Amino acid sequence: MQNMTLGNPLRLIITFSIPLLISNLFQQLYSISDIILVGRLIGVKALAAVGAAAPVFFLLIMVSIGFTNGLTVISAQSFGAKNYRRLRRSVTTATTLSLSFTVIFSAIMLLFLDFTLHLMNVPEEIYQDTKKFLLVIGFGGVMIVAFNLLSGFMRALGDSKSPLYFLVFTTLMNILLNVVFIYYMKMGVEGSALGTVTAMTLSVICCLIYMKKHFQILKPEASDWKLEWKFCVEHLRIAVPMAIQFSIIAISAAVTQTICNKFGFETIAAMTAAMRVEQLAVQPMVSLGIAMATFVAQNYGAGRIGRVRRGVFESSMISVAMSIVFAILMFWGGKYVIGIFVTKEQPELIETVISMALTYLNISILFYVFLGQIFIFRNSCQGMGNSIAPMISSIVELLMRIFAAIYLASKFGFVGLCYASPLAWIGGALVVSGGYFWTIKKINRQIHKKRWSMYNLQ
């Protein structure tokens, strides 16, 4: 456990974010290994099938991350305030709400799967593989939510290393199981999905055993399991807007994917590879943002707003520097990374896929600075319990992405589609940064008002 209310803010944030970075890199390796194995061991169409399934899979991941992170904000605030009874009650409440959420979400996902795939214009030649992949993921959704919730509890207590260790284990198991299921058992794209679910299940079991032994502070008493509606609402007030916010991000990606599907499986494969490379490149900024959520939540719970402002400013500057560095690296090395995802058996097809992927990357890298600021200010707002500004920011992102995906793609083709994400980042960054400064101003007014009232009483 780590108390982030004392010590140099930037040093604490960076120290906390390094294990998160390694964890996120392994998370991406976890995802990328699926794409590489599918693309190389099965073929381009299988790669396109997994890419077409990505928006629905991404929706499950993003909603579960948003919902569980929102629930554990209360846990982090309680730990920062040293209210351990409230912390234990937060753990039990979050667990119950997460289980209920998983059952409902997975049922809806599976019930409307065919409708969703038709709505997304999934090409006929990859339709069945896409559906098989998502059926396996849908039934294993409870493990995805469980892992994110348990990781959230550990991060709420300032521990960013333990989730890393479990994720490393899960990633290695996922690669091993995918080789077994795809290469030796010839299960196709279903093997990729089954490997993911099985590896995640093993990770959840390990997390539970570890937390029971090392996090006695989280061990609830019998009375802590009694649900109180008011306390549930307090959690849901943050978790639901965060889940909606993250779902909007996923829906935005689905809109882009839907338009992309109209261009054929070559374009789908190119965008799948390019997006995986981009996700790998932006992980340092993602990790810094996640660290901000814990730092801000603990200091907000302790009433140390000055530390919040200092930490956010210094992290914002670090994010700008990182966005420039990684844009340069992507410009010079993107081609070589993309080549890893595809087999060399069809040279002309592969050349087309790589060329289109590079077109997307060379456009998006120019706007990484806006994406980095979204991570900083969005997580900072959430750490202070303000989930409205991030949600509005996500809605703006959705609208900008829809405009680019529909209008620009129809007018300029694939190049117009490539501007969907950059335009969404610009709009989202402007809104969420404004939301952060409005929140800080509101808190300062409340502090001055309280001090003035105390002065008058004296």
Rosetta blueprint (number, residue, H / E / L):
1 M L
2 Q L
3 N L
4 M L
5 T L
6 L L
7 G L
8 N L
9 P H
10 L H
11 R H
12 L H
13 I H
14 I H
15 T H
16 F H
17 S H
18 I H
19 P H
20 L H
21 L H
22 I H
23 S H
24 N H
25 L H
26 F H
27 Q H
28 Q H
29 L H
30 Y H
31 S H
32 I H
33 S H
34 D H
35 I H
36 I H
37 L H
38 V H
39 G H
40 R H
41 L H
42 I L
43 G L
44 V H
45 K H
46 A H
47 L H
48 A H
49 A H
50 V H
51 G H
52 A H
53 A H
54 A H
55 P H
56 V H
57 F H
58 F H
59 L H
60 L H
61 I H
62 M H
63 V H
64 S H
65 I H
66 G H
67 F H
68 T H
69 N H
70 G H
71 L H
72 T H
73 V H
74 I H
75 S H
76 A H
77 Q H
78 S H
79 F H
80 G H
81 A L
82 K L
83 N L
84 Y H
85 R H
86 R H
87 L H
88 R H
89 R H
90 S H
91 V H
92 T H
93 T H
94 A H
95 T H
96 T H
97 L H
98 S H
99 L H
100 S H
101 F H
102 T H
103 V H
104 I H
105 F H
106 S H
107 A H
108 I H
109 M H
110 L H
111 L H
112 F L
113 L H
114 D H
115 F H
116 T H
117 L H
118 H H
119 L H
120 M L
121 N L
122 V L
123 P L
124 E H
125 E H
126 I H
127 Y H
128 Q H
129 D H
130 T H
131 K H
132 K H
133 F H
134 L H
135 L H
136 V H
137 I H
138 G H
139 F H
140 G L
141 G H
142 V H
143 M H
144 I H
145 V H
146 A H
147 F H
148 N H
149 L H
150 L H
151 S H
152 G H
153 F H
154 M H
155 R H
156 A H
157 L L
158 G L
159 D L
160 S L
161 K L
162 S H
163 P H
164 L H
165 Y H
166 F H
167 L H
168 V H
169 F H
170 T H
171 T H
172 L H
173 M H
174 N H
175 I H
176 L H
177 L H
178 N H
179 V H
180 V H
181 F H
182 I H
183 Y H
184 Y H
185 M L
186 K L
187 M L
188 G L
189 V H
190 E H
191 G H
192 S H
193 A H
194 L H
195 G H
196 T H
197 V H
198 T H
199 A H
200 M H
201 T H
202 L H
203 S H
204 V H
205 I H
206 C H
207 C H
208 L H
209 I H
210 Y H
211 M H
212 K H
213 K H
214 H H
215 F L
216 Q H
217 I H
218 L H
219 K L
220 P L
221 E L
222 A H
223 S H
224 D H
225 W H
226 K L
227 L L
228 E L
229 W H
230 K H
231 F H
232 C H
233 V H
234 E H
235 H H
236 L H
237 R H
238 I H
239 A H
240 V H
241 P H
242 M H
243 A H
244 I H
245 Q H
246 F H
247 S H
248 I H
249 I H
250 A H
251 I H
252 S H
253 A H
254 A H
255 V H
256 T H
257 Q H
258 T H
259 I H
260 C H
261 N H
262 K L
263 F L
264 G L
265 F H
266 E H
267 T H
268 I H
269 A H
270 A H
271 M H
272 T H
273 A H
274 A H
275 M H
276 R H
277 V H
278 E H
279 Q H
280 L H
281 A H
282 V L
283 Q H
284 P H
285 M H
286 V H
287 S H
288 L H
289 G H
290 I H
291 A H
292 M H
293 A H
294 T H
295 F H
296 V H
297 A H
298 Q H
299 N H
300 Y H
301 G H
302 A L
303 G L
304 R L
305 I H
306 G H
307 R H
308 V H
309 R H
310 R H
311 G H
312 V H
313 F H
314 E H
315 S H
316 S H
317 M H
318 I H
319 S H
320 V H
321 A H
322 M H
323 S H
324 I H
325 V H
326 F H
327 A H
328 I H
329 L H
330 M H
331 F H
332 W H
333 G H
334 G H
335 K H
336 Y H
337 V H
338 I H
339 G H
340 I H
341 F H
342 V L
343 T L
344 K L
345 E L
346 Q L
347 P H
348 E H
349 L H
350 I H
351 E H
352 T H
353 V H
354 I H
355 S H
356 M H
357 A H
358 L H
359 T H
360 Y H
361 L H
362 N H
363 I H
364 S H
365 I H
366 L H
367 F H
368 Y H
369 V H
370 F H
371 L H
372 G H
373 Q H
374 I H
375 F H
376 I H
377 F H
378 R H
379 N H
380 S H
381 C H
382 Q H
383 G H
384 M L
385 G L
386 N L
387 S L
388 I H
389 A H
390 P H
391 M H
392 I H
393 S H
394 S H
395 I H
396 V H
397 E H
398 L H
399 L H
400 M H
401 R H
402 I H
403 F H
404 A H
405 A H
406 I H
407 Y H
408 L H
409 A H
410 S H
411 K H
412 F H
413 G L
414 F H
415 V H
416 G H
417 L H
418 C H
419 Y L
420 A H
421 S H
422 P H
423 L H
424 A H
425 W H
426 I H
427 G H
428 G H
429 A H
430 L H
431 V H
432 V H
433 S H
434 G H
435 G H
436 Y H
437 F H
438 W H
439 T H
440 I H
441 K H
442 K H
443 I H
444 N H
445 R H
446 Q H
447 I H
448 H H
449 K H
450 K H
451 R H
452 W H
453 S H
454 M H
455 Y H
456 N H
457 L H
458 Q L
